[in-house]
Amino acid sequence: MRVVLTGLGGRTAELPPEGLEARVERLLREAGPGDPATAPEAPALGSAAEDGAVWWAHNPADWRAEQARSGLLAARAAGGRSVRYAVGHAGHSQFAVDRAHPLDGRLLGIKLDALNRLPPELLSGEAERQPQVITATAPSCEQFFSLGPGQAEHLYYLLYAPLGHVEVPPDPWGLDTSAYERERVAATTRWVRATLGGTDFTVVEPGACEGALTAPLRASGLTVTATEPHAEFRRRLSRRLGTADLTADTLEELASKRHFPADAYLLAEIFYYIDDISVVDGLPTDLLLITSSPEFIESSLLPWFSGPGKEKWRPAGRCTLVPPRMDFLVEGVAYQRKRGSVGLVYRRN
């Protein structure tokens, strides 16, 4: 068995056919401190890449960035073949497990002893880093699922897109394919039209992404200016809807430049990415149409609008667009509870 230490510059460790305790001892000696800066884009596997080899790796959607990165590297090194991934520390989702190994008391004892012999900072954390080894990362049943390379890159993107390690997958959030997302888009479109009271209105939609919501809004008769600062999403948006009424402005730029006055600004599911809610004060409109999850509304939006924002904005409506629902993140591979969406209406005082 050859173990590739993808987080340690792609070093490999040979594990000969010997007892489990001896293999663990050998692996602990090999997995010494490494420099993450030496990690390659894909590990050089040499003879480990022969046909018929069984590939195992960390989950590319692991909450621990180093482990997730190593899963991504394994997918790239596998030459297009499927890789079996450990579920690992990924409590945000459930996975379509195709192999499970319950550990009895003896195996658990060996596992815990090995974890306790890792460098102390992995259990205690250091500086601003959280511990890498916690109760949730040491399950008594090891679970695995299989992915092709495209699925692995998709999962990694959903958690680590800002790092820029992977290209944007097609329709990354399933806005055009998921029944839940299609229902949310349709409900949002109906709510916008009903709130405005017709179609003879102008709307600016910041963060329009690939245009899954922009398209039905325009088809309903509304005049919609879409803004999307991400270059790849903007390219897909222009391919879908043309370049008319499409800009690269961020929400902050829209507020500071004030060059797109409109009857309403539709802020659909974007406040997760906005540092300062007060940016809405500068938008050239008297009407805000906001959609977000119920949890985020209660924890962040309502406290701001009923506190610092109440001098400039007053509530004018609330509507549940879609309730929470279980749904796939990557079809047939990973799923989770999606939180639902609520529409809020605010008018300027």
PyMOL commands that set and color helices and strands:
alter all, ss='L'
color gray80, all
select helices_A, chain A and resi 6-8+20-30+36-38+46-49+65-77+105-116+121-124+135-137+149-163+179-196+214-219+231-241+251-257+271-273+277-282+294-305+308-311
alter helices_A, ss='H'
color red, helices_A
select strands_A, chain A and resi 2-5+11-14+56-57+83-86+94-95+99-102+141-147+202-206+223-227+246-247+264-268+287-292+313-322+325-330+334-338+341-348
alter strands_A, ss='S'
color yellow, strands_A
deselect
rebuild
show_as cartoon
